[in-house]
Amino acid sequence: MQLGKFYRSQRLQPALKVILGLILCLGTILVPAAIASAAGDLSRQPVTEITVSLGNEVGELKFFPNLLEFESGKRYKLVLKNPSLQKHYFTAKNFAEASWTQKVEASNVEIKGSIHEQELKPGAMAEWVFVPMKSGSYNLRCTVAGHTEAGMIGKITIAS
């Protein structure tokens, strides 16, 4: 009787080793794949929020701040505000082309796709959610007549 139990336990042991080996193999394949797919989904990354004012209440023709620094592959929400009494443009075409835009939201309207320029009327606000993809230095300007010349310019850099 003892010999029969021993024999049966010896036959199960190789089967248990195979089952445990399969579990370990699947775990090493599936877990990293799940982590990689979450990291690869740019829309699921945490978002860093940065606010930029286009002009100010006293009519200065400047971006506040006028130097923006981003890191390639990270997700950002750029909150654009126009506290001035005139319209302004946030124009950075090459920067926009070097970034993946998830969405732009303004006045309960969500816009998706390629964005090159945003016009903000007095008192307006817009949110631009994007991921910079290509490192470099890009120009920012307001294209309202006379605003660029008056100094409403800036620099945007994307670091690797």
Secondary structure, DSSP 8 states (H G I E B T S, - for coil): -HHHHHHHHHHHHHHHHHHHHHHHHHHHHHHHHHHHHHHH-GGGS-EEEEEEEES-TT----EESSEEEEETT-EEEEEEE--SSS-EEEE-HHHHHTEEEEEEEETTEEE-S---EEEE-TT-EEEEEEEE-S-EEEEEE--STTTTTTT-EEEEEEE-
